Amino acid sequence: MKSLAPNASFGQGRVLRGSYAWEDHVLCVSVCLDGEEWTFRDTEICDPRYTEVDRERRVKERVRLGIRRVFERVYGLAPSPWGILSGVRPMKMVHSMLDRGFPPEELKSILLEVYALNSKKADLLLEIAALQRPYFHSDPNNPISIYVGIPFCPTRCSYCSFAAYPLETHGHLLKGFLQALHLEIAAVGSLLRELQLEVEAVYLGGGTPTTVQGEDLERLLSLMREHLFTAGTREFTVEAGRPETLSKETLNILKAGGTQRICINPQTMHAATLRSIGRRHGVDDVRTAFARARKVGIPLINMDIILGLPGEELSHVRRTLEEIGTLGPDNLTVHSLALKRASRLRKDLDQVQIAQEQGEAMVDLAREYALSWGMSPYYLYRQRHILGDLENIGYAVPQASSVYNIQMMEERQSILALGGGGVTKLVSSDLTLTRHANPKCPASYAARIREHLEDRLNLLRSHFASSN
Ligand code: SF4
């Protein structure tokens, strides 16, 4: 109930009753609140392609739909574009159904009728699924991908909930962190060779990895190339993120270090908003960084924007998109503002939520622009506490989708995470997941690296041995 109506409070004498029964393999569900009753007979779940686990899940889904329907009638709960789907990765369910032989037309009606999605969202999921499926490999454990996390940033953005330690206050930890990271890179590199693993994509993220500069950055990239790249490595992304870190020298180092894709993230092209969310760069820094990156010849550039930033309306988003259009990135990632508990913005502001219709209009506008630049949506995820119950979407021009983003989001490939705050995800052949997180704090990471490294390598060995 809380996930459908986060402001719901309990204990006011009202009773919500839900019940279900299986009658000749048909699922019969009833939900009742204050005399308002919703009943349903689900015959679709009798389909032999469903398993016992699916049937158990369907009971919960139908009860959830029933609660949503009675809340809509009794409390006027607004319909959500995503119906009863509340998970972060709605694509995973779509892929699982496609794996089991449900054709897209049938799947669309399931998305509409079982999950109560609106037609636009159902079409979006199917469009992205068709684009992603050629990227999947039969073995989730070879090739794999690699993430390296640098948990430092120039300053901390007010909406941030990542591992991001401001250089001003934590810069003294950088040296020790990099030394520990070098050890981890070399050790994981030997393991890759020992197990003969191919690495498909490498992602240097954070934080802002380009807070590491000069010789430190050169050394880091060269170690990554030497130890983590294999013959099959087809993508190397650096999440440059903050444009003010992208001097000519840094971009030249990135290019010489084999970077194929960088992210230059304006979030908005409005100076006042940038100041209010704690980013130190201006709009001109974005333009300059972009022009420099093109000039040094980095092949692909992604730009991130955030919809629903405080004080921004549709006209601000339009202006941001117009500006980005004049630059011409290869990827555009459109985030709807999500305020997690760890973010300063959530602590400072009681109500940042803007109306759902306005959020949807922003999402539609961003799509319109992205399509007009020849891009297609290629990955999607949702977050808790997200603006208007919407989603984040990555767009790309043809042949420019990020392999790493697809593999990381769909969880069909093991991803080894090195560095601060990274989460290693090991995928079994039945696509179940085991996660292992590195410490976020650079000081703990550096202090514990030696004692943890051997245990971690053994754990990886046993996972890859059992997956053979
Ligand atoms: S640049 Fe990204 S990681 Fe760094 S503080 Fe801002 S949101 Fe957080």
Boltz pocket constraint, residues with backbone or C-beta under 6 A from the ligand:
constraints:
  - pocket:
      binder: B
      contacts: [[A, 152], [A, 153], [A, 154], [A, 155], [A, 156], [A, 157], [A, 159], [A, 160], [A, 161], [A, 162], [A, 163], [A, 164], [A, 206], [A, 207], [A, 208], [A, 241], [A, 242]]
      max_distance: 6.0
